[in-house]
């Protein structure tokens, strides 16, 4: 069984969020929570909140055990960009691009394969 949660329009550049997401990809929920709670980057707290939300919906909606969940897939995609202009000398203007990101987290239940007879 899979649980899929999304965090849209996070106002942090995708490159910075991917650095945090790469730390927890493929880990169990307990390991990922421990790693994210001790990571000092700004996106770590937001990804931890997303992970806790996914675990809560897995427990309450699908009645899954928290200890058997792993992060099967977590992706960071580019969201909308705010485009601004910074005035410079001689009438020039330099662009300022404020990036945002979309985070998709999929938790799956670890099932032990049954032995074939």
Residue frames as a rotation matrix with the C-alpha (Angstrom) as fourth column:
UNK 1
0.586 0.810 0.000 0.00
0.810 -0.586 0.000 0.00
0.000 0.000 -1.000 0.00
UNK 2
-0.508 -0.789 0.345 1.32
0.799 -0.581 -0.155 3.46
0.323 0.197 0.926 -0.86
UNK 3
0.507 0.544 -0.668 0.75
0.714 -0.700 -0.028 6.87
-0.483 -0.463 -0.743 0.67
UNK 4
-0.281 -0.559 0.780 1.42
0.894 -0.447 0.001 9.90
0.348 0.698 0.626 -1.53
UNK 5
0.537 0.388 -0.749 1.70
0.649 -0.757 0.073 13.45
-0.539 -0.526 -0.658 -0.17
UNK 6
0.109 -0.439 0.892 2.64
0.843 -0.434 -0.317 16.69
0.527 0.786 0.323 -1.91
UNK 7
0.169 -0.108 -0.980 4.08
0.596 -0.781 0.189 20.02
-0.785 -0.615 -0.068 -0.86
UNK 8
0.269 0.033 0.963 3.46
0.934 -0.251 -0.253 22.58
0.233 0.968 -0.098 -3.58
UNK 9
0.525 -0.073 0.848 4.95
0.211 -0.954 -0.212 26.04
0.824 0.291 -0.485 -4.09
UNK 10
0.644 -0.464 -0.608 7.65
0.701 0.040 0.712 25.79
-0.306 -0.885 0.351 -1.44
UNK 11
0.974 -0.179 0.137 9.52
-0.098 -0.883 -0.458 29.10
0.203 0.433 -0.878 -1.66
UNK 12
0.266 -0.945 0.192 13.00
-0.395 0.075 0.916 27.54
-0.880 -0.319 -0.353 -1.61
UNK 13
0.061 -0.315 -0.947 15.05
-0.998 -0.014 -0.060 26.78
0.005 0.949 -0.315 -4.71
UNK 14
0.902 0.378 -0.208 14.81
-0.394 0.918 -0.037 23.15
0.178 0.115 0.977 -5.86
UNK 15
0.182 -0.922 -0.343 18.59
-0.103 0.329 -0.939 22.73
0.978 0.206 -0.035 -5.76
UNK 16
-0.554 -0.391 0.735 18.62
-0.713 -0.234 -0.661 23.44
0.430 -0.890 -0.149 -2.01
UNK 17
0.336 0.761 0.555 15.68
-0.911 0.411 -0.012 21.14
-0.237 -0.501 0.832 -1.29
UNK 18
0.766 -0.072 -0.639 17.26
-0.303 0.837 -0.457 18.29
0.567 0.543 0.619 -3.29
UNK 19
-0.334 -0.941 0.063 20.32
-0.458 0.103 -0.883 18.39
0.824 -0.324 -0.465 -1.03
UNK 20
-0.467 0.242 0.850 18.11
-0.856 0.116 -0.503 17.55
-0.220 -0.963 0.153 1.96
UNK 21
0.600 0.798 -0.054 15.91
-0.775 0.564 -0.285 15.06
-0.197 0.213 0.957 0.11
UNK 22
0.325 -0.555 -0.766 18.92
-0.479 0.602 -0.639 13.05
0.816 0.574 -0.070 -1.07
UNK 23
-0.618 -0.580 0.531 19.79
-0.730 0.173 -0.661 12.34
0.292 -0.796 -0.531 2.58
UNK 24
-0.399 0.556 0.729 16.57
-0.620 0.423 -0.661 10.42
-0.676 -0.716 0.176 3.26
UNK 25
0.218 0.513 -0.830 15.73
-0.962 0.257 -0.094 8.74
0.165 0.819 0.550 -0.07
UNK 26
0.089 -0.095 -0.991 15.21
-0.297 0.948 -0.118 5.00
0.951 0.304 0.056 0.44
UNK 27
-0.887 -0.441 0.140 15.45
-0.233 0.164 -0.959 5.10
0.400 -0.882 -0.248 4.24
UNK 28
-0.307 0.789 -0.532 12.91
0.856 0.474 0.209 3.88
0.417 -0.391 -0.821 6.76
UNK 29
0.488 0.610 0.624 10.64
0.292 -0.788 0.542 6.42
0.822 -0.083 -0.563 8.42
UNK 30
0.905 -0.162 -0.394 12.43
0.380 -0.109 0.918 6.29
-0.191 -0.981 -0.037 11.78
UNK 31
-0.081 -0.993 0.088 15.85
0.909 -0.037 0.416 6.79
-0.410 0.114 0.905 10.18
UNK 32
-0.242 0.039 0.969 14.56
0.721 -0.662 0.207 9.64
0.650 0.749 0.132 8.01
UNK 33
0.789 0.574 0.218 12.99
0.257 -0.631 0.732 11.43
0.557 -0.522 -0.646 10.97
UNK 34
0.632 -0.638 -0.441 16.24
0.569 -0.006 0.823 11.15
-0.527 -0.770 0.359 12.93
UNK 35
-0.332 -0.794 0.509 18.31
0.936 -0.210 0.284 12.47
-0.119 0.570 0.813 10.02
UNK 36
-0.041 0.392 0.919 15.95
0.566 -0.749 0.344 15.37
0.823 0.534 -0.191 9.29
UNK 37
0.888 0.415 -0.196 15.63
0.383 -0.434 0.816 16.41
0.254 -0.799 -0.544 12.93
UNK 38
0.440 -0.801 -0.405 19.41
0.480 -0.171 0.860 16.88
-0.759 -0.573 0.310 13.19
UNK 39
-0.237 -0.463 0.854 19.93
0.963 -0.225 0.145 18.52
0.125 0.857 0.499 9.79
UNK 40
-0.285 0.043 -0.958 20.30
0.557 -0.806 -0.202 22.28
-0.780 -0.590 0.205 10.12
UNK 41
-0.962 -0.016 0.271 19.27
0.247 -0.470 0.847 23.30
0.114 0.882 0.456 6.61
UNK 42
-0.669 0.739 -0.083 16.04
-0.634 -0.626 -0.454 25.28
-0.387 -0.251 0.887 6.29
UNK 43
-0.130 0.686 -0.716 14.29
-0.827 0.323 0.460 22.76
0.547 0.652 0.526 3.99
UNK 44
-0.808 -0.239 -0.539 14.92
0.007 0.910 -0.414 19.93
0.589 -0.339 -0.734 6.47
UNK 45
-0.846 0.532 0.038 12.22
-0.110 -0.105 -0.988 21.16
-0.522 -0.840 0.148 8.85
UNK 46
-0.128 0.835 -0.535 9.68
-0.921 -0.300 -0.249 21.47
-0.369 0.460 0.808 6.04
UNK 47
-0.254 -0.024 -0.967 10.48
-0.608 0.782 0.140 18.01
0.753 0.623 -0.213 4.63
UNK 48
-0.979 -0.091 -0.180 10.19
0.089 0.607 -0.790 16.59
0.181 -0.790 -0.586 8.17
UNK 49
-0.518 0.855 -0.029 6.72
-0.511 -0.337 -0.791 18.14
-0.686 -0.395 0.611 8.49
UNK 50
0.025 0.490 -0.871 5.77
-0.980 0.183 0.075 16.58
0.196 0.852 0.485 5.15
UNK 51
-0.610 -0.338 -0.716 7.07
-0.246 0.941 -0.235 13.18
0.753 0.033 -0.657 6.29
UNK 52
-0.957 0.284 0.064 5.17
-0.007 0.195 -0.981 13.40
-0.291 -0.939 -0.185 9.58
UNK 53
-0.210 0.915 -0.343 2.01
-0.846 -0.346 -0.406 14.27
-0.491 0.205 0.847 7.65
UNK 54
-0.102 0.103 -0.989 2.47
-0.775 0.615 0.144 11.24
0.623 0.782 0.017 5.40
UNK 55
-0.885 -0.260 -0.387 3.01
0.029 0.798 -0.602 8.96
0.466 -0.544 -0.698 8.40
UNK 56
-0.750 0.655 0.097 -0.10
-0.307 -0.214 -0.927 10.33
-0.586 -0.725 0.362 10.13
UNK 57
0.059 0.815 -0.576 -2.28
-0.983 -0.053 -0.176 9.74
-0.174 0.576 0.798 7.08
UNK 58
-0.375 -0.237 -0.896 -0.85
-0.481 0.876 -0.031 6.23
0.793 0.419 -0.443 6.67
UNK 59
-0.990 -0.029 -0.136 -1.68
0.102 0.519 -0.848 5.39
0.096 -0.854 -0.511 10.28
UNK 60
-0.596 0.799 -0.084 -5.12
-0.306 -0.322 -0.896 7.01
-0.743 -0.508 0.436 10.42
UNK 61
0.076 0.684 -0.725 -6.49
-0.956 -0.157 -0.248 6.45
-0.284 0.712 0.642 6.93
UNK 62
0.210 -0.058 -0.976 -4.94
-0.682 0.706 -0.189 3.16
0.700 0.706 0.109 5.85
UNK 63
0.833 0.129 0.538 -4.21
-0.535 0.432 0.726 1.68
-0.139 -0.892 0.429 9.33
UNK 64
0.574 -0.736 -0.360 -0.57
0.145 0.524 -0.839 0.88
0.806 0.429 0.408 8.48
UNK 65
0.757 -0.407 -0.511 2.15
0.601 0.128 0.789 0.31
-0.256 -0.904 0.342 11.04
UNK 66
0.897 -0.409 -0.166 4.69
-0.429 -0.896 -0.110 3.13
-0.104 0.170 -0.980 11.25
UNK 67
0.172 -0.905 0.389 7.63
-0.468 0.273 0.841 0.78
-0.867 -0.327 -0.376 11.76
UNK 68
0.002 -0.132 0.991 7.02
0.584 0.805 0.106 -0.97
-0.812 0.578 0.079 8.43
UNK 69
0.917 0.394 0.060 7.05
0.292 -0.562 -0.774 2.15
-0.271 0.727 -0.631 6.26
UNK 70
-0.225 -0.974 0.006 9.90
0.713 -0.161 0.683 3.27
-0.664 0.158 0.730 4.01
UNK 71
0.256 0.196 -0.946 10.36
-0.414 -0.862 -0.291 6.25
-0.873 0.467 -0.140 1.71
UNK 72
0.234 -0.119 0.965 10.03
0.647 0.760 -0.063 4.56
-0.726 0.639 0.255 -1.64
UNK 73
-0.124 -0.241 0.963 10.07
0.918 -0.397 0.019 7.71
0.378 0.886 0.270 -3.76
UNK 74
0.432 0.222 -0.874 10.71
0.545 -0.837 0.057 11.38
-0.719 -0.501 -0.482 -3.07
UNK 75
-0.140 -0.417 0.898 11.10
0.971 -0.235 0.042 13.93
0.193 0.878 0.438 -5.84
UNK 76
-0.012 0.073 -0.997 11.66
0.358 -0.931 -0.073 17.66
-0.934 -0.358 -0.015 -6.04
UNK 77
-0.019 0.095 0.995 10.42
0.997 -0.078 0.026 19.46
0.080 0.992 -0.094 -9.13
UNK 78
-0.935 -0.353 -0.039 10.67
0.352 -0.936 0.010 23.08
-0.040 -0.004 0.999 -10.15
UNK 79
0.013 0.970 -0.244 7.66
0.857 -0.136 -0.497 25.23
-0.515 -0.202 -0.833 -9.36
UNK 80
0.768 0.345 0.539 6.69
0.585 -0.722 -0.370 28.70
0.262 0.600 -0.756 -10.47
UNK 81
-0.369 -0.918 -0.144 9.28
0.928 -0.355 -0.112 31.45
0.052 -0.175 0.983 -10.67
UNK 82
0.745 0.454 -0.488 8.84
0.484 -0.872 -0.072 35.03
-0.459 -0.183 -0.870 -9.53
UNK 83
-0.042 -0.755 0.654 10.64
0.965 -0.201 -0.170 37.31
0.260 0.624 0.737 -11.93
UNK 84
0.775 0.182 -0.605 11.79
0.418 -0.866 0.275 40.67
-0.474 -0.466 -0.747 -10.62
UNK 85
0.459 -0.628 0.628 14.14
0.589 -0.314 -0.744 43.34
0.665 0.712 0.226 -11.93
UNK 86
0.410 -0.457 -0.790 16.97
0.731 -0.354 0.584 45.09
-0.546 -0.816 0.189 -10.13
UNK 87
0.983 -0.030 0.182 17.87
0.096 -0.760 -0.643 48.53
0.157 0.650 -0.744 -11.46
UNK 88
0.232 -0.968 -0.097 21.54
0.884 0.168 0.437 49.08
-0.406 -0.187 0.894 -12.24
UNK 89
-0.151 -0.391 -0.908 23.61
0.054 -0.921 0.387 51.99
-0.987 0.009 0.160 -13.46
UNK 90
-0.862 -0.231 -0.450 23.14
-0.349 -0.371 0.860 53.56
-0.366 0.899 0.239 -16.91
UNK 91
-0.112 0.950 -0.292 19.51
-0.978 -0.158 -0.139 52.53
-0.178 0.270 0.946 -17.10
UNK 92
-0.565 -0.134 -0.814 20.17
-0.421 0.895 0.145 48.80
0.709 0.425 -0.563 -17.14
UNK 93
0.307 0.659 0.687 18.09
-0.951 0.233 0.201 46.19
-0.027 -0.715 0.698 -15.36
UNK 94
-0.738 -0.569 -0.363 19.26
-0.546 0.820 -0.174 42.80
0.397 0.069 -0.915 -14.13
UNK 95
0.214 0.907 -0.364 16.80
-0.430 0.422 0.798 39.96
0.877 -0.014 0.480 -13.57
UNK 96
-0.705 -0.240 0.667 16.17
-0.704 0.349 -0.618 38.43
-0.084 -0.906 -0.416 -10.16
UNK 97
-0.080 0.656 -0.751 14.53
-0.460 0.644 0.612 35.00
0.884 0.394 0.250 -10.35
UNK 98
-0.457 0.048 0.888 12.95
-0.869 0.189 -0.458 33.72
-0.190 -0.981 -0.044 -7.14
UNK 99
-0.530 0.153 -0.834 12.46
-0.419 0.808 0.415 29.98
0.737 0.570 -0.364 -7.55
UNK 100
0.044 0.562 0.826 10.00
-0.957 0.260 -0.126 27.67
-0.285 -0.785 0.549 -5.87
UNK 101
-0.813 -0.394 -0.429 9.71
-0.496 0.854 0.156 23.90
0.305 0.339 -0.890 -5.75
UNK 102
0.433 0.902 0.002 7.20
-0.842 0.403 0.358 21.05
0.322 -0.157 0.934 -5.54
UNK 103
-0.720 -0.642 0.265 8.00
-0.694 0.651 -0.307 18.06
0.024 -0.405 -0.914 -3.31
UNK 104
0.435 0.809 -0.396 6.27
-0.748 0.569 0.342 14.69
0.502 0.147 0.852 -3.77
UNK 105
-0.615 -0.593 0.520 6.76
-0.788 0.494 -0.367 12.00
-0.039 -0.636 -0.771 -1.12
UNK 106
0.367 0.687 -0.627 5.61
-0.637 0.677 0.369 8.38
0.678 0.264 0.686 -1.48
UNK 107
-0.396 -0.390 0.831 5.67
-0.873 0.442 -0.208 6.00
-0.286 -0.808 -0.515 1.48
UNK 108
0.146 0.448 -0.882 5.28
-0.619 0.737 0.272 2.29
0.772 0.506 0.385 0.90
UNK 109
0.637 0.190 0.747 4.70
-0.728 0.470 0.500 -0.64
-0.256 -0.862 0.437 3.20
UNK 110
-0.456 -0.837 -0.304 7.53
-0.872 0.489 -0.038 -3.17
0.181 0.248 -0.952 3.44
UNK 111
0.695 0.668 0.267 6.15
-0.692 0.721 -0.004 -6.60
-0.195 -0.183 0.964 2.85
UNK 112
-0.360 -0.819 0.447 8.24
-0.619 0.568 0.543 -9.69
-0.698 -0.082 -0.711 3.21
UNK 113
-0.182 0.289 -0.940 8.02
-0.912 0.306 0.271 -11.88
0.366 0.907 0.208 0.10
UNK 114
0.557 0.453 0.697 6.32
-0.677 0.733 0.064 -15.18
-0.482 -0.507 0.715 0.66
UNK 115
-0.578 -0.793 0.194 8.38
-0.569 0.562 0.600 -18.30
-0.585 0.237 -0.776 0.04
UNK 116
0.204 0.614 -0.762 7.26
-0.964 0.262 -0.046 -20.25
0.171 0.744 0.646 -3.00
UNK 117
0.185 -0.068 0.980 6.73
-0.462 0.874 0.147 -23.97
-0.867 -0.480 0.130 -2.65
